[in-house]
C-alpha cells in the first residue's frame, strides 16, 4: 500500500476518562503505520479515571522523533466533548480543524456548583475562523447499538476528513475488537463516516 501524501501531521484526541480516547488513538496509530508512515502515539495526559480530562497525541508522517504536540501545532483536534474542544483550542494551528461530539459532560466544577457550563462554545470557536465540525456522536453510537461506541463514531468522521481509505480503518477495527464487539464498532464507525 502506498503512503498518502502527508508531511508530518499532528492530531490531538481529547475527551473524558471512560470514553475510549486511548482505544481511538491506538487504532489511528495502527492505521497510519499500516500505510507506511512513521508514527508516535502518546499514552495519556491528564486524569484517565472516569470523568477526568484525557488527551492523547497522534503524530504521523516522515521522521517523527517526539510524541509531543506543542501549542499551535495540531492539524486536527478530535474532541469527544465540546468543552474539551475549547480547552485544547490553543494547540490548533492556523488553518487546522476540529471534529467534535456535540455532547456536553459536566466537569467537577459544574457538578459541584462552583461554575456554570459555558454557553455557545461551538459558535465562539467558529467566530475565530476555525473549521469546526460537530456531530451528535452519542446519538449515532446509540443507533449503532452501544453508546460506548462514541469513539468509533468520531474515528469515522476523522477518517472521512483525512481522506484515508475506509477499508484500512475497517480492517484495523476488526483486528482490535473481539468478534462480539466488531459489528457494533464497525456500524458506529460507518455512521460517523457518513455524517461528515
C-alpha positions, 0 to 999 in steps of 0.5 A: 500500500502506498503512503498518502501524501502527508508531511508530518501531521499532528492530531490531538484526541481529547475527551473524558476518562471512560470514553475510549480516547486511548482505544481511538488513538491506538487504532489511528496509530495502527492505521497510519503505520499500516500505510507506511508512515512513521508514527508516535502515539502518546499514552495519556495526559491528564486524569484517565479515571472516569470523568477526568480530562484525557488527551492523547497525541497522534503524530504521523508522517516522515521522521517523527522523533517526539510524541509531543504536540506543542501549542499551535501545532495540531492539524486536527483536534478530535474532541469527544466533548465540546468543552474539551474542544475549547480547552485544547483550542490553543494547540490548533494551528492556523488553518487546522480543524476540529471534529467534535461530539456535540455532547456536553459532560459536566466537569467537577466544577459544574457538578459541584456548583462552583461554575456554570457550563459555558454557553455557545462554545461551538459558535465562539470557536467558529467566530475565530475562523476555525473549521469546526465540525460537530456531530451528535456522536452519542446519538449515532453510537446509540443507533449503532447499538452501544453508546460506548461506541462514541469513539468509533463514531468520531474515528469515522468522521476523522477518517472521512476528513483525512481522506484515508481509505475506509477499508484500512480503518475497517480492517484495523477495527476488526483486528482490535475488537473481539468478534462480539464487539466488531459489528457494533464498532464497525456500524458506529464507525460507518455512521460517523463516516457518513455524517461528515 
